[in-house]
Amino acid sequence: MAFLAAARRTPFGDVYAEFSEGETRSIDEASRQATVLFERKGGGPIDLRDLTRYGRFGVKGRGASDWLRSKGIAFPERINTLAPIASRTLDIVRLGAEDYLFLPQSVEQSASLSALRTEWEADGLPRKGFNAWREEVWAWFHISGTDVAELLAKTCPVDLNADRLPVRSVVQSRVAQMDCILARTDRAGNHGFDLFFDVASASFMMRSLRELGIG
C-alpha cells in the first residue's frame, strides 16, 4: 500500500503541497503548510495538523506479540505507551495486550513501514494477529500549543497537562464526543498530541476543535 494515501481527503487534504518520495523531510516539516492556527481568547495559538495521508499499520489479536518477538522488534511492556523502533525507524504504540500501531518517523522511511507490512502479510505463522486496518479507518491529527491541555480539557475527561502525562504516554478516551486515542508526541516542538479517531468524523472533529479554540 502506498505510503501517502493520495485519495484521502480529510478537512485539510486539499491544501497539501506535493512532494517526491525522494525528499527527506520529517512528517512535521512536510505537513507544516497544512497547519491551522487558532488564536484562543485569553490564551495562546493552537496548531492543528492533518497527518491522515501518512501511512500507519496496526496489528492486533492473538499472536501479535509473538510475531513481533520473532522479528526481534521490542515493544513497550506497558499498555498505552509509545516507543521508537530504532532498527526500523518506526514508532510503535501499544494499545492493548495484543494491539499495536506502527507509525513512520519521517517521509524518507516509507519503505520501512511498507517492509513491515509485507513481512507480516507474507509470514505463514498460524497465529500472528490480524490487520487492524488503521490506515483505512482512522484519521490522524496533531494538535499542539502552550494551552493545548486547557483546550482539550473542554472535551476530554483526562488530565492532559504536561506534568501529569509524560511524552510517549497514550490515552484512550473521548474527544469531541467520539472515541479517540491521544498520544503525547510533542512532534511540533511543543506540548502536543497525535489524535486517532474515525476518519468519517474528521470534518466534525475539525469543527469541534475550532469552536472550542475560538469560542
Secondary structure, 3 states (H helix, E strand, C coil): CCCECCCCCCCCHHHCCCCCCCCCCEHHHHCHHHCEEEECCCCCEEEEEECCCECCEEEECCCHHHHHHHCCCCCCCCCCEEEEECCCCEEEEEEECCEEEEEECEHHHHHHHHHHHHHHHHCCCCCCCEECCHHHHEEEEEEECCCHHHHHCCCCCCCCCCCCCCCCEEEEEEECCEEEEEEECCCCCCCEEEEEEEHHHHHHHHHHHHHHHHC
